[in-house]
Amino acid sequence: MANLNLPEGLIVLTGAWNTGKTTAAATFLPPSKVGRCFYYDFENSANRIVAQLKEHDLEFGFYRNFDAMWRKDGLLGTADLLNVIDSGKLPWVDSRQRNSLVNIYQQILRDLDTSLESGKFDVVVFDPVGRLEACMQAYVDANKQSTGWSSAGYGGMWKQGYYPLYTGLFNAIHGRGVKTIILTAHLGNPWIDKTPVPGKVKPKAKPKLYELCQFYVWLVQEPSNADGAPAGVVLKERLGTTGVNTEIDTWSNARQIPRRIPHFTWVDVQRYLEQGCNLANPAPGEVPTDEEQEMIDDALSEKQMQLMILRAQTSLAEARSAGPGEFVASDKILDIQDPKSLAIKLYADGDGVSVQQIAEQLSKPPALVKVWVGA
């Protein structure tokens, strides 16, 4: 890939646990260009990729793993911070927690100021964005006067809190010559009247990012890909071409990316950007399945949740403890088809697995899982 033709602007990658969000974010640039990647790892997700890069004498141009800082400040127990925010509560229980989140946000600002050298980086990654937004929430709450946040009413936090910080952050990053910003987002429950909606999920990123981004992809497991690559259901793309027909004085607009990318890697995306697609006669795998369409439809059904936990059912059953605090699951393949029953099964057979760990793996609020399992 000597001549790069990759998406620029804001990219959001979402999907269920273990669908390849971190791998996709970390491999956006080819190996020879990985030194031009500025990477924020909030959950120790990319540590394996970092180790593999070192085996080839390669490394990200900048990499900060906030996992140690989260552990030191005791924030790992509040990993699902956005669900708490969406429920109408603050994600901290005392000033120490809030100050820890503020400190992380301020560290990000210092890094961008001192390490994001102009013209040195092509891509900046926040993996996952939920932790960044929790830090933004804490920063705004601690600095109401200077940030101009005066209302917690509907939309107030976004308009007066997140949005100015996001736009300022993005503008500053692009101002240093960065072409692409990548945000990964886990899945969580939508909330209505401070109550999680059973059987539905949504990306754990502010909905307004959908309007700001150029490319929004929901990664899903694709068993037919022998290399384990996911498929990508394209929720939004602003990557089409606009041409001019001078003979008849008209515009010609063409979408380059299909509604579904059956084998999602950036090489595949680049190929589509260069060669386009046939929307009238799509190739096999380029149309969302019925289950995937239900997943992204406004009227979501129980099948959508089954799709989201399909990979978790297999992966969790095959998991083994890799050290203190790691998730442990039964060695039997689970055939439970709903999250509540799956949670009960994992809690009963999980060799000491905690409610928090189950909640994280199923992208469910810990309080809801606690009720399910009777803990």
ZARO-573738 format. One line per 4 residues: their letters; for each residue x, y, z negated of C-alpha. Coordinates in nm, 2 decimals. Layout:
# residues N
A) X:Y:Z ~ ...
END
This chain:
# residues 375
MANL) 0.00:0.00:0.00 ~ 0.26:0.25:0.12 ~ -0.01:0.50:0.22 ~ -0.25:0.53:-0.07
NLPE) -0.61:0.60:0.01 ~ -0.78:0.57:-0.33 ~ -1.07:0.76:-0.49 ~ -0.99:1.09:-0.65
GLIV) -1.18:1.29:-0.91 ~ -1.36:1.12:-1.20 ~ -1.41:0.74:-1.20 ~ -1.62:0.56:-1.46
LTGA) -1.59:0.18:-1.50 ~ -1.84:0.00:-1.72 ~ -1.94:-0.36:-1.79 ~ -1.98:-0.63:-2.05
WNTG) -1.70:-0.76:-2.27 ~ -1.42:-0.93:-2.07 ~ -1.53:-0.82:-1.72 ~ -1.20:-0.66:-1.64
KTTA) -1.25:-0.29:-1.71 ~ -0.90:-0.24:-1.86 ~ -0.73:-0.44:-1.59 ~ -0.91:-0.23:-1.32
AATF) -0.80:0.09:-1.49 ~ -0.44:-0.02:-1.55 ~ -0.39:-0.14:-1.19 ~ -0.54:0.16:-1.02
LPPS) -0.19:0.25:-0.89 ~ 0.03:-0.01:-0.72 ~ 0.33:-0.14:-0.93 ~ 0.57:0.09:-0.76
KVGR) 0.36:0.39:-0.87 ~ 0.27:0.28:-1.22 ~ 0.51:0.53:-1.36 ~ 0.27:0.80:-1.25
CFYY) 0.00:0.67:-1.48 ~ -0.08:0.84:-1.81 ~ -0.26:0.59:-2.03 ~ -0.46:0.62:-2.35
DFEN) -0.54:0.29:-2.51 ~ -0.79:0.32:-2.79 ~ -0.85:-0.05:-2.86 ~ -0.51:-0.22:-2.80
SANR) -0.67:-0.35:-2.47 ~ -0.38:-0.29:-2.24 ~ -0.10:-0.42:-2.46 ~ -0.07:-0.74:-2.26
IVAQ) -0.05:-0.55:-1.94 ~ 0.22:-0.33:-2.09 ~ 0.42:-0.64:-2.19 ~ 0.39:-0.79:-1.84
LKEH) 0.51:-0.46:-1.68 ~ 0.82:-0.47:-1.90 ~ 0.90:-0.82:-1.77 ~ 0.94:-0.65:-1.43
DLEF) 1.13:-0.34:-1.57 ~ 0.82:-0.13:-1.52 ~ 0.62:0.09:-1.75 ~ 0.34:0.35:-1.76
GFYR) 0.48:0.70:-1.73 ~ 0.30:0.77:-2.06 ~ 0.13:0.52:-2.29 ~ -0.02:0.58:-2.63
NFDA) -0.18:0.30:-2.83 ~ -0.41:0.44:-3.10 ~ -0.48:0.11:-3.25 ~ -0.22:0.15:-3.53
MWRK) -0.36:0.50:-3.61 ~ -0.71:0.36:-3.63 ~ -0.60:0.08:-3.86 ~ -0.40:0.32:-4.08
DGLL) -0.69:0.56:-4.12 ~ -0.94:0.27:-4.18 ~ -1.15:0.35:-3.87 ~ -1.16:0.00:-3.72
GTAD) -1.47:-0.08:-3.93 ~ -1.66:0.20:-3.74 ~ -1.56:0.07:-3.40 ~ -1.91:0.11:-3.25
LLNV) -1.91:0.48:-3.32 ~ -2.13:0.58:-3.02 ~ -2.42:0.36:-3.13 ~ -2.41:0.55:-3.46
IDSG) -2.40:0.88:-3.29 ~ -2.69:0.78:-3.06 ~ -2.89:0.68:-3.37 ~ -2.88:1.04:-3.48
KLPW) -2.62:0.99:-3.75 ~ -2.26:1.12:-3.78 ~ -2.00:0.85:-3.72 ~ -1.82:0.92:-4.05
VDSR) -1.91:0.87:-4.41 ~ -1.68:1.12:-4.56 ~ -1.44:1.41:-4.48 ~ -1.14:1.17:-4.46
QRNS) -1.30:0.98:-4.18 ~ -1.40:1.30:-3.99 ~ -1.05:1.44:-4.04 ~ -0.89:1.13:-3.91
LVNI) -1.09:1.15:-3.59 ~ -1.01:1.52:-3.56 ~ -0.64:1.44:-3.60 ~ -0.66:1.18:-3.31
YQQI) -0.83:1.44:-3.09 ~ -0.56:1.70:-3.17 ~ -0.29:1.44:-3.09 ~ -0.45:1.39:-2.75
LRDL) -0.43:1.77:-2.69 ~ -0.07:1.78:-2.80 ~ 0.02:1.49:-2.57 ~ -0.15:1.65:-2.27
DTSL) 0.03:1.98:-2.35 ~ 0.38:1.84:-2.40 ~ 0.39:1.51:-2.20 ~ 0.15:1.56:-1.91
ESGK) 0.42:1.73:-1.70 ~ 0.29:1.91:-1.39 ~ 0.32:1.71:-1.08 ~ 0.45:1.40:-1.26
FDVV) 0.12:1.20:-1.29 ~ -0.15:1.09:-1.05 ~ -0.39:0.93:-1.28 ~ -0.50:0.97:-1.65
VFDP) -0.69:0.68:-1.82 ~ -0.91:0.69:-2.14 ~ -0.98:0.33:-2.23 ~ -1.25:0.33:-2.37
VGRL) -1.41:0.67:-2.35 ~ -1.64:0.60:-2.65 ~ -1.35:0.65:-2.89 ~ -1.27:0.98:-2.72
EACM) -1.62:1.10:-2.76 ~ -1.63:1.01:-3.13 ~ -1.32:1.22:-3.18 ~ -1.48:1.50:-2.98
QAYV) -1.79:1.48:-3.20 ~ -1.58:1.50:-3.52 ~ -1.38:1.80:-3.38 ~ -1.69:1.99:-3.28
DANK) -1.85:1.92:-3.62 ~ -1.54:2.04:-3.80 ~ -1.51:2.35:-3.58 ~ -1.87:2.47:-3.52
QSTG) -1.79:2.84:-3.51 ~ -1.49:2.82:-3.28 ~ -1.66:2.57:-3.04 ~ -1.99:2.76:-3.04
WSSA) -2.20:2.46:-3.14 ~ -2.50:2.60:-3.33 ~ -2.78:2.35:-3.26 ~ -2.81:1.98:-3.32
GYGG) -3.14:1.97:-3.12 ~ -3.21:1.78:-2.81 ~ -2.91:1.82:-2.57 ~ -2.74:2.06:-2.81
MWKQ) -2.44:1.84:-2.88 ~ -2.38:1.78:-2.51 ~ -2.43:2.14:-2.39 ~ -2.25:2.31:-2.67
GYYP) -2.02:2.03:-2.79 ~ -1.91:1.76:-2.55 ~ -1.96:1.94:-2.22 ~ -1.72:2.23:-2.29
LYTG) -1.46:1.99:-2.43 ~ -1.50:1.75:-2.13 ~ -1.48:2.02:-1.87 ~ -1.19:2.19:-2.04
LFNA) -1.01:1.86:-2.08 ~ -1.07:1.76:-1.72 ~ -0.97:2.10:-1.58 ~ -0.65:2.10:-1.78
IHGR) -0.56:1.75:-1.66 ~ -0.63:1.83:-1.30 ~ -0.45:2.16:-1.34 ~ -0.13:1.96:-1.40
GVKT) -0.16:1.79:-1.06 ~ -0.35:1.48:-1.17 ~ -0.57:1.35:-0.89 ~ -0.78:1.09:-1.07
IILT) -0.92:1.05:-1.42 ~ -1.05:0.70:-1.51 ~ -1.29:0.64:-1.81 ~ -1.38:0.29:-1.92
AHLG) -1.71:0.24:-2.11 ~ -1.84:-0.06:-2.30 ~ -2.21:-0.15:-2.31 ~ -2.44:-0.06:-2.59
NPWI) -2.81:-0.03:-2.68 ~ -3.02:0.27:-2.58 ~ -3.18:0.44:-2.88 ~ -3.54:0.57:-2.90
DKTP) -3.66:0.76:-3.21 ~ -3.34:0.65:-3.39 ~ -3.41:0.28:-3.32 ~ -3.21:0.05:-3.09
VPGK) -3.41:-0.09:-2.80 ~ -3.40:-0.47:-2.80 ~ -3.30:-0.65:-2.48 ~ -3.16:-0.34:-2.30
VKPK) -2.81:-0.21:-2.26 ~ -2.65:0.10:-2.12 ~ -2.29:0.23:-2.07 ~ -2.14:0.37:-2.39
AKPK) -2.06:0.70:-2.22 ~ -2.26:1.02:-2.21 ~ -2.52:1.00:-1.93 ~ -2.40:1.34:-1.79
LYEL) -2.07:1.18:-1.69 ~ -2.28:1.01:-1.42 ~ -2.34:1.36:-1.27 ~ -1.98:1.46:-1.30
CQFY) -1.81:1.15:-1.16 ~ -1.73:1.06:-0.80 ~ -1.73:0.68:-0.84 ~ -1.93:0.49:-1.11
VWLV) -1.90:0.11:-1.10 ~ -2.06:-0.16:-1.32 ~ -1.82:-0.46:-1.33 ~ -1.98:-0.81:-1.35
QEPS) -1.84:-1.16:-1.35 ~ -1.83:-1.32:-1.01 ~ -1.76:-1.70:-1.04 ~ -1.69:-1.74:-0.67
NADG) -1.38:-1.53:-0.70 ~ -1.10:-1.79:-0.75 ~ -0.86:-1.53:-0.89 ~ -1.11:-1.42:-1.16
APAG) -1.17:-1.08:-1.01 ~ -1.51:-0.93:-1.10 ~ -1.76:-0.79:-0.86 ~ -1.85:-0.42:-0.88
VVLK) -2.21:-0.30:-0.86 ~ -2.18:0.06:-0.73 ~ -2.40:0.29:-0.94 ~ -2.27:0.61:-0.77
ERLG) -2.02:0.70:-0.50 ~ -1.93:1.03:-0.34 ~ -1.66:0.88:-0.12 ~ -1.84:0.89:0.22
TTGV) -1.71:1.06:0.53 ~ -1.85:1.37:0.71 ~ -1.77:1.41:1.07 ~ -1.86:1.65:1.35
NTEI) -2.00:1.57:1.69 ~ -1.91:1.88:1.90 ~ -2.09:1.76:2.21 ~ -2.43:1.78:2.05
DTWS) -2.34:2.01:1.76 ~ -2.44:1.77:1.48 ~ -2.29:1.63:1.16 ~ -2.23:1.26:1.12
NARQ) -2.23:1.13:0.76 ~ -2.13:0.77:0.67 ~ -2.12:0.59:0.34 ~ -1.80:0.39:0.32
IPRR) -1.87:0.17:0.01 ~ -2.14:-0.10:0.00 ~ -2.39:-0.12:-0.29 ~ -2.19:-0.41:-0.43
IPHF) -1.82:-0.49:-0.39 ~ -1.80:-0.87:-0.41 ~ -1.43:-0.88:-0.50 ~ -1.34:-0.57:-0.69
TWVD) -0.98:-0.47:-0.68 ~ -0.85:-0.13:-0.57 ~ -0.71:-0.30:-0.26 ~ -1.07:-0.39:-0.17
VQRY) -1.19:-0.04:-0.24 ~ -0.91:0.11:-0.03 ~ -1.01:-0.13:0.26 ~ -1.37:-0.01:0.24
LEQG) -1.26:0.36:0.24 ~ -1.05:0.30:0.55 ~ -1.28:0.06:0.74 ~ -1.63:0.14:0.60
CNLA) -1.91:-0.10:0.57 ~ -2.23:-0.21:0.75 ~ -2.52:-0.11:0.54 ~ -2.77:-0.24:0.79
NPAP) -2.61:-0.58:0.81 ~ -2.42:-0.62:0.48 ~ -2.16:-0.89:0.44 ~ -2.22:-1.17:0.19
GEVP) -2.20:-1.04:-0.16 ~ -2.24:-0.68:-0.07 ~ -2.60:-0.65:-0.20 ~ -2.67:-0.67:-0.57
TDEE) -2.84:-0.99:-0.68 ~ -3.19:-0.98:-0.83 ~ -3.04:-1.01:-1.18 ~ -2.80:-0.72:-1.12
QEMI) -3.07:-0.50:-0.97 ~ -3.28:-0.56:-1.28 ~ -2.97:-0.47:-1.48 ~ -2.95:-0.12:-1.33
DDAL) -3.32:-0.07:-1.29 ~ -3.52:0.16:-1.51 ~ -3.75:-0.12:-1.61 ~ -3.50:-0.37:-1.75
SEKQ) -3.61:-0.72:-1.85 ~ -3.47:-1.00:-2.07 ~ -3.28:-1.13:-1.77 ~ -3.06:-0.83:-1.78
MQLM) -2.94:-0.91:-2.13 ~ -2.88:-1.27:-2.02 ~ -2.65:-1.14:-1.75 ~ -2.46:-0.92:-1.98
ILRA) -2.39:-1.20:-2.24 ~ -2.33:-1.47:-1.98 ~ -1.96:-1.44:-1.99 ~ -1.95:-1.38:-2.36
QTSL) -2.12:-1.71:-2.42 ~ -1.85:-1.90:-2.25 ~ -1.55:-1.69:-2.35 ~ -1.65:-1.67:-2.72
AEAR) -1.70:-2.05:-2.73 ~ -1.34:-2.10:-2.59 ~ -1.18:-1.84:-2.81 ~ -0.93:-1.94:-3.08
SAGP) -0.79:-1.73:-3.36 ~ -0.48:-1.54:-3.25 ~ -0.40:-1.39:-3.59 ~ -0.56:-1.21:-3.88
GEFV) -0.88:-1.02:-3.79 ~ -0.92:-1.20:-3.45 ~ -1.25:-1.33:-3.34 ~ -1.31:-1.70:-3.39
ASDK) -1.60:-1.89:-3.23 ~ -1.72:-2.25:-3.21 ~ -1.54:-2.48:-2.97 ~ -1.87:-2.59:-2.82
ILDI) -2.00:-2.42:-2.50 ~ -2.30:-2.22:-2.61 ~ -2.62:-2.24:-2.42 ~ -2.81:-1.98:-2.62
QDPK) -3.00:-1.74:-2.38 ~ -3.08:-1.45:-2.60 ~ -2.85:-1.23:-2.81 ~ -3.03:-1.28:-3.14
SLAI) -3.00:-1.66:-3.12 ~ -2.65:-1.63:-3.00 ~ -2.56:-1.41:-3.30 ~ -2.72:-1.65:-3.54
KLYA) -2.53:-1.94:-3.38 ~ -2.19:-1.76:-3.39 ~ -2.24:-1.65:-3.75 ~ -2.32:-2.01:-3.86
DGDG) -2.04:-2.18:-3.66 ~ -1.79:-1.89:-3.65 ~ -1.55:-2.01:-3.92 ~ -1.58:-1.69:-4.11
VSVQ) -1.65:-1.45:-3.83 ~ -1.79:-1.12:-3.95 ~ -2.11:-0.94:-3.86 ~ -1.89:-0.65:-3.73
QIAE) -1.70:-0.89:-3.49 ~ -2.02:-1.04:-3.36 ~ -2.17:-0.70:-3.31 ~ -1.87:-0.58:-3.11
QLSK) -1.87:-0.88:-2.89 ~ -2.24:-0.86:-2.81 ~ -2.24:-0.47:-2.79 ~ -2.50:-0.46:-3.06
PPAL) -2.53:-0.23:-3.37 ~ -2.39:-0.40:-3.68 ~ -2.70:-0.32:-3.88 ~ -2.92:-0.50:-3.62
VKVW) -2.69:-0.81:-3.62 ~ -2.69:-0.81:-4.00 ~ -3.07:-0.83:-4.00 ~ -3.06:-1.11:-3.73
VGA) -2.82:-1.33:-3.92 ~ -2.96:-1.26:-4.27 ~ -2.63:-1.13:-4.40
END
